[in-house]
Amino acid sequence: MTISYTLKVADARFAGFSKLLFRWKGSIYKLLYKEFIVFISLYSIFSVMYRYFLSHEQKILFENVATYCDKQTSLIPMSFVLGFYVTLIINRWWNQYTNIPLPDQLMCVVSSNVHGVDERGRMLRRTLIRYANLSAVLILRSISTRVRKRFPSLEHVVEAGFMTRDELKKFESLYSDFNKYWIPCVWFTNLAAQARREGRIRDDVALRLLMDELNQHRAKCSLLFHYDWISIPLVYTQVVTIAVYSFFAFCLIGRQFLGRRPGYEEDNIDFYVPIFTLLQFFFYVGWLKVAEQIINPFGEDDDDFETNKLIDRNLQVSFLSVDDMYQNLPPIEKDKYWNESTAQPPYTIATANETHKPSFLGSTFDMRSLISSDSQTEQQHQLTPDSCKMQTPLLNRFLNVAASPTISLKSLGRSNRGVTLLWKRADSSSSNFQPNELDLVTPINEEDFRYDDQHKPSESSCTGIITLKVPQT
């Protein structure tokens, strides 16, 4: 049974992950405890022999060997070898899971494109989807020990309802040296073509859609077969296994606590129990055990795939979709928010606090670097024909206009009300002036600007002083 702890880590809280360390089923302790006991036992045997049974000359020889082993173990690239191997195994494990054939897409296409409320139409839909499920059962039966124990022979497949007696005879009459999981898919295509000739499938587009979904289903079955056939090269698995076990075999001698020797300050400490060596064993061998467990997820380990449950689920939902749910629709009626411009579904008391949180509008939406901290600002600029230049040269490059110098990015950011102000080009008396060339500057209110009496507008120059009052946001 797959071990799930998703709910336990739904929220990050104090000691949330630590509580998972006390679970036994599916844990690293269950995988590792036997090897751990063997390692501790062998280490203890060498330690007792060194301390109580060896002579002085033998102790000196043992100490020299232990020192040599401790130095040479650093030459084994444990992290690199194990890390790359486990990464390869996990990617392979996840790809196998995503390629387990599920009938969900296919059953929707069959239900919507194979028509007929009579017995013939119902039989066509149920037979088509049963063929798809049969191909999945045949491939899982050939790669999964759980499914093989459930269906040890094709007679058990017939008794389970995935195949009829006549289909079994036809299946066995077709000889092939290879796995014959693809035969029900061929039956599916022939039956779909027959339904098209009978008019149960109304056009070639629907038939093509049906064939495309079937091919995807068959491709997943084929990929699972090849994952089972083509394993990770044995030499790679052997290299990793030998590297791990040889490393800790040398650690049995190299990590012993030795007597005091001149020039070796580390010999002054004797813990009897090699704590860090045991932790290193737990991590490295545990890493290897993870790869060992998931290298074939179709076995009977705690975290292997629940293939039998998947078979039950697929058959049940596929028959429900193409049979009971065919043309069985609830009445169409107006939804609850028919007369509302904005749908606002209710919240429970437990989630009421979420209504007070503002919606996310972008990480830069609340920037205030271009907005003045003053509640009200007043800017005055005198315009002359020589100084009628736009304060935003980047915008002027694209618009090619002489806009009001009182309009800036700051006022644009603060303005939120008003009417449209249209400003003429600088020299309206020029021969190049076009009366219809008006440029939209910014929305402001008419009451928010005034002309200074000392600078009245003229026909050959830009208008006088405009005072723009920017309201507080």
C-alpha positions in Angstrom: 0.0 0.0 0.0 1.3 3.4 -1.0 2.3 5.4 2.1 0.9 9.0 1.9 1.7 11.7 4.4 0.6 14.7 2.3 -1.9 16.0 4.8 0.7 15.9 7.6 2.9 18.4 5.7 0.1 20.5 4.2 1.1 23.4 6.5 4.6 24.3 7.7 4.6 24.2 11.4 7.0 23.5 14.3 8.3 20.0 14.3 6.0 19.1 11.3 8.7 17.1 9.5 10.1 15.8 12.8 6.9 13.9 13.5 7.3 12.0 10.3 10.5 10.5 11.7 8.6 8.3 14.1 6.6 6.4 11.4 7.7 2.9 10.7 5.8 1.7 7.6 7.4 3.0 4.5 10.3 4.5 6.5 14.0 4.3 6.0 14.4 2.4 9.3 12.4 -0.5 7.9 14.6 -0.7 4.9 17.9 -0.2 6.7 17.8 -1.7 10.1 19.2 -5.1 9.1 22.2 -3.7 7.4 22.7 -1.3 10.3 22.7 -4.1 12.8 25.3 -6.0 10.7 27.6 -3.0 10.5 27.4 -2.3 14.2 28.1 -5.9 15.0 31.1 -6.2 12.8 32.5 -2.9 14.0 32.1 -4.1 17.6 33.9 -7.4 16.9 36.9 -5.5 15.4 36.9 -3.1 18.3 36.9 -5.8 21.0 39.6 -7.8 19.2 41.8 -4.8 19.0 41.4 -3.8 22.6 41.5 -7.2 24.4 42.9 -10.0 22.2 45.8 -8.5 20.1 49.4 -8.4 21.3 51.4 -5.2 21.3 53.0 -6.0 17.9 49.7 -7.0 16.5 48.1 -3.7 17.8 50.8 -1.7 16.0 50.1 -3.5 12.7 46.4 -3.1 13.2 46.9 0.7 13.8 49.0 1.1 10.7 46.3 -0.7 8.6 43.5 1.3 10.2 45.4 4.6 9.4 45.9 3.6 5.8 42.3 2.6 5.3 41.0 5.8 6.8 43.1 7.9 4.4 42.3 5.8 1.3 38.5 5.8 1.8 38.4 9.5 0.8 39.3 8.4 -2.8 35.9 6.8 -3.3 33.6 9.5 -4.8 30.5 8.4 -2.8 28.5 11.6 -3.2 28.9 11.8 -7.0 28.3 8.2 -7.7 25.2 7.9 -5.4 23.8 11.3 -6.3 23.7 10.7 -10.0 22.4 7.2 -9.7 19.5 8.1 -7.4 18.6 11.1 -9.6 18.4 8.7 -12.6 16.3 6.3 -10.6 13.8 8.9 -9.4 13.3 10.3 -12.9 12.7 6.9 -14.2 10.3 6.1 -11.4 8.2 9.2 -12.0 8.1 8.7 -15.7 6.7 5.2 -15.2 4.0 6.6 -13.0 2.9 9.2 -15.5 2.7 6.6 -18.2 0.4 4.2 -16.4 -2.5 3.8 -18.9 -5.7 5.5 -17.7 -8.9 5.5 -19.7 -10.2 8.9 -18.7 -9.6 10.8 -21.9 -10.6 7.9 -24.1 -13.8 7.2 -22.2 -14.9 10.8 -22.7 -14.3 10.6 -26.5 -16.1 7.3 -26.7 -19.1 8.6 -24.7 -19.4 11.7 -26.9 -18.8 10.3 -30.3 -20.2 6.7 -30.3 -24.0 7.3 -30.5 -27.0 5.2 -30.0 -29.4 4.8 -27.0 -30.4 1.3 -28.1 -28.7 -1.9 -27.1 -26.4 -1.9 -30.1 -25.0 1.5 -29.3 -24.6 0.6 -25.6 -22.8 -2.6 -26.5 -20.4 -0.7 -28.8 -19.4 1.8 -26.2 -18.9 -0.7 -23.4 -17.0 -3.1 -25.7 -14.7 -0.3 -26.9 -13.8 0.8 -23.4 -13.4 -2.7 -22.2 -10.8 -3.4 -24.9 -8.8 -0.4 -23.7 -9.0 -1.7 -20.1 -8.1 -5.2 -21.3 -4.9 -4.0 -22.9 -3.9 -2.2 -19.7 -4.6 -5.3 -17.6 -2.5 -7.4 -20.0 0.5 -5.1 -19.8 0.3 -4.6 -16.0 -0.1 -8.4 -15.6 3.3 -8.8 -17.4 5.2 -6.2 -15.4 3.6 -6.1 -11.9 3.9 -8.9 -9.4 0.7 -7.8 -7.6 -1.4 -8.0 -10.8 0.3 -11.3 -11.8 -0.7 -12.8 -8.5 -4.2 -11.5 -9.0 -4.5 -12.8 -12.6 -2.0 -15.7 -12.8 -3.7 -17.0 -16.0 -5.9 -15.6 -18.7 -8.8 -17.7 -17.3 -8.7 -15.4 -14.3 -8.9 -12.4 -16.7 -12.0 -13.9 -18.3 -13.6 -14.6 -14.8 -12.9 -10.9 -13.9 -15.0 -9.8 -16.9 -12.2 -8.1 -18.9 -12.4 -10.8 -21.7 -15.1 -13.1 -23.0 -14.6 -16.8 -23.8 -14.7 -16.1 -27.6 -12.2 -13.3 -27.2 -9.9 -15.7 -25.3 -10.1 -18.3 -28.1 -9.3 -15.6 -30.7 -6.5 -14.2 -28.5 -4.8 -17.6 -28.1 -5.2 -18.5 -31.7 -3.1 -15.5 -32.7 0.5 -16.8 -32.3 3.3 -14.4 -31.5 6.7 -14.8 -29.7 6.2 -11.4 -28.1 3.8 -9.9 -25.6 0.3 -9.6 -27.1 -1.0 -6.7 -25.0 -1.6 -4.8 -28.3 -4.2 -7.2 -29.7 -7.2 -5.6 -27.8 -6.1 -2.2 -29.3 -6.4 -3.7 -32.8 -9.8 -5.0 -31.9 -10.7 -1.5 -30.8 -9.7 0.0 -34.1 -11.7 -2.6 -36.2 -14.8 -2.2 -34.0 -14.5 1.6 -34.3 -14.4 1.4 -38.1 -17.4 -0.9 -38.0 -19.3 1.7 -35.9 -18.4 4.4 -38.4 -19.8 2.3 -41.3 -23.0 1.8 -39.3 -23.3 5.6 -38.6 -22.8 5.3 -34.9 -19.7 7.5 -35.4 -21.1 10.3 -37.5 -18.0 11.7 -39.3 -14.4 11.0 -40.0 -13.3 13.7 -37.6 -14.8 11.9 -34.6 -13.2 8.7 -35.8 -9.8 10.4 -36.0 -10.2 11.8 -32.5 -11.1 8.3 -31.2 -8.1 6.8 -32.9 -5.7 9.5 -31.5 -6.8 8.9 -28.0 -6.5 5.1 -28.4 -2.9 5.6 -29.8 -2.0 7.6 -26.7 -3.4 4.8 -24.5 -1.5 2.2 -26.5 1.7 4.2 -26.4 1.6 4.3 -22.6 1.2 0.5 -22.5 4.1 0.2 -24.9 6.3 2.5 -22.8 5.6 0.6 -19.6 6.6 -2.6 -21.4 9.9 -1.1 -22.6 10.6 0.3 -19.1 10.3 -3.3 -17.8 12.3 -4.7 -20.6 15.2 -2.1 -20.7 16.5 -1.7 -17.2 19.2 0.6 -16.0 22.5 -1.0 -17.2 23.6 -3.7 -14.7 27.2 -2.4 -14.7 26.0 0.9 -13.3 24.0 -0.7 -10.5 27.0 -2.9 -9.7 29.4 0.0 -9.6 27.2 1.9 -7.2 26.6 -1.1 -4.9 30.3 -2.1 -4.8 31.3 1.5 -4.1 29.0 1.8 -1.1 29.6 -1.5 0.5 33.4 -1.4 -0.1 33.6 2.1 1.4 32.0 0.9 4.7 33.9 -2.3 4.7 37.1 -0.3 4.9 35.4 1.9 7.5 35.1 -1.1 9.8 38.8 -0.9 10.3 39.7 2.6 9.3 37.2 4.3 11.7 38.3 2.4 14.8 39.4 4.4 17.9 43.0 3.6 18.4 45.4 3.9 21.3 47.5 6.9 21.9 50.4 7.3 19.4 53.0 10.0 19.0 52.0 12.5 16.3 48.3 11.5 16.2 46.4 14.0 18.3 43.0 12.5 17.3 43.9 9.3 19.1 43.5 11.1 22.4 39.7 10.8 22.1 38.0 7.5 22.5 34.2 7.4 22.2 33.9 3.7 21.7 30.9 4.3 19.5 31.7 5.9 16.1 28.8 8.3 16.0 29.6 10.2 12.8 30.6 7.0 11.0 27.1 5.5 11.9 25.5 8.7 10.6 27.5 8.4 7.4 26.4 4.8 7.0 22.8 5.8 7.6 22.9 8.5 4.9 24.8 6.7 2.2 23.4 3.2 2.6 19.9 4.8 3.1 20.4 6.6 -0.2 21.2 3.3 -1.9 18.1 1.7 -0.3 15.9 4.4 -1.7 17.2 3.6 -5.2 16.8 -0.1 -4.5 13.2 0.3 -3.5 11.9 2.5 -6.4 14.0 1.1 -9.2 11.0 -1.2 -9.9 7.8 0.4 -8.6 5.6 -2.5 -9.8 6.6 -4.8 -7.0 5.2 -5.2 -3.5 7.1 -2.7 -1.4 5.4 -0.2 0.8 5.7 2.6 -1.7 5.2 0.7 -4.9 2.2 1.6 -7.2 -1.2 0.3 -6.2 -1.8 -1.4 -9.6 -4.7 -3.5 -8.5 -6.6 -0.5 -7.2 -5.9 1.3 -10.4 -7.4 -1.6 -12.4 -10.5 -1.5 -10.3 -10.9 2.2 -10.5 -10.3 2.3 -14.3 -13.0 -0.3 -15.1 -15.6 1.2 -12.8 -15.3 4.8 -14.0 -15.0 3.9 -17.6 -18.2 1.8 -17.7 -19.9 4.6 -15.7 -18.9 7.2 -18.2 -19.8 5.4 -21.5 -23.0 3.7 -20.2 -24.8 5.2 -17.3 -23.7 8.8 -18.1 -24.4 8.6 -21.8 -27.1 11.2 -22.7 -27.8 11.4 -18.9 -27.5 15.1 -18.2 -28.9 17.2 -15.4 -31.4 19.9 -16.5 -29.8 23.2 -17.7 -30.8 26.2 -15.5 -29.6 29.6 -14.6 -26.7 29.6 -12.2 -26.8 31.5 -8.9 -24.9 34.5 -10.3 -27.0 34.9 -13.4 -28.0 38.5 -12.6 -24.8 39.6 -11.0 -22.0 41.2 -12.8 -19.3 39.8 -10.5 -19.5 36.4 -9.0 -18.7 36.4 -5.2 -18.9 32.9 -3.8 -19.4 32.8 0.0 -16.7 31.9 2.6 -17.1 29.8 5.7 -16.1 31.1 9.1 -12.9 29.1 8.9 -11.9 30.9 5.7 -13.4 34.4 6.4 -10.0 36.0 7.0 -9.1 35.4 3.4 -11.7 37.9 2.3 -9.7 40.7 3.9 -6.6 40.0 1.9 -6.2 42.1 -1.2 -5.9 40.3 -4.5 -2.5 39.9 -6.0 -2.1 42.4 -8.9 1.6 42.0 -9.6 4.8 42.3 -7.6 5.4 46.0 -8.8 1.8 47.2 -8.3 2.5 48.8 -5.0 5.7 50.6 -5.9 5.8 54.2 -4.6 9.2 55.3 -5.9 7.7 57.6 -8.5 4.9 58.9 -6.2 5.5 62.0 -4.1 5.1 61.6 -0.3 3.4 65.0 -0.1 -0.4 65.0 0.2 -0.7 67.9 -2.3 1.9 69.3 -4.7 1.8 72.4 -6.9 4.1 72.8 -9.9 4.4 75.9 -12.0 6.3 76.3 -15.3 6.4 79.2 -17.7 6.1 78.3 -21.3 7.9 80.2 -24.1 8.4 79.3 -27.7 12.1 78.5 -26.9 11.4 76.5 -23.8 8.4 74.5 -24.9 10.0 71.2 -24.3 8.4 68.0 -23.0 9.6 66.9 -19.5 9.4 63.2 -20.6 11.9 62.8 -23.4 11.4 59.1 -23.7 7.7 59.6 -24.3 8.5 62.4 -26.7 10.7 60.1 -28.7 7.6 58.0 -29.5 4.9 60.7 -29.7 7.0 63.4 -31.3 5.0 66.1 -29.7 5.6 69.2 -27.6 3.4 68.4 -24.6 2.6 70.4 -21.6 5.6 70.7 -19.3 3.4 70.5 -16.3 2.5 66.9 -17.2 5.1 64.4 -15.9 5.3 60.8 -14.9 4.7 61.8 -11.3 1.4 63.6 -12.1 0.4 60.8 -14.4 0.8 58.4 -11.5 -1.1 60.5 -9.1 -4.0 61.6 -11.3 -7.2 59.6 -11.1 -9.9 62.0 -12.1 -10.7 64.7 -14.7 -11.5 65.3 -18.3 -9.3 65.0 -21.4 -7.0 67.9 -22.1 -5.9 68.4 -25.7 -2.8 70.5 -26.3 -1.7 72.0 -29.6 1.7 71.9 -31.0 4.1 74.7 -30.0 4.1 77.0 -33.0 0.5 77.1 -34.2 1.3 80.0 -36.6 3.9 77.9 -38.5 3.1 76.8 -41.9 3.7 73.2 -40.8 1.0 73.3 -38.2 -1.9 71.1 -38.9 -5.1 72.0 -37.0 -6.1 68.4 -36.6 -2.9 67.4 -35.0 -4.0 67.3 -31.4 -2.2 65.2 -28.8 -3.7 63.6 -25.8 -1.6 64.7 -22.8 -3.3 63.5 -19.7 -6.8 63.4 -18.0 -7.3 66.4 -15.6 -10.1 68.6 -14.5 -10.7 71.9 -16.0 -10.8 73.4 -12.5 -7.4 72.0 -11.7 -5.5 74.4 -14.0 -5.5 78.2 -14.6 -3.8 80.7 -16.8 -1.6 83.3 -15.1 -2.8 86.8 -16.0 0.8 88.0 -16.6 1.3 85.3 -19.3 -1.6 85.2 -21.6 -1.5 82.8 -24.5 -0.6 84.1 -27.9 -1.0 82.6 -31.4 2.7 82.1 -31.9 3.7 80.6 -28.6 2.7 78.0 -26.1 0.1 79.0 -23.6 1.1 80.5 -20.4 1.5 79.0 -16.9 -0.6 76.0 -15.9 -0.9 75.1 -12.3 -1.7 71.5 -11.8 -3.1 70.4 -8.5 -2.5 66.8 -7.9 -5.1 65.3 -5.5 -4.0 62.8 -2.9 -4.6 59.2 -3.7 
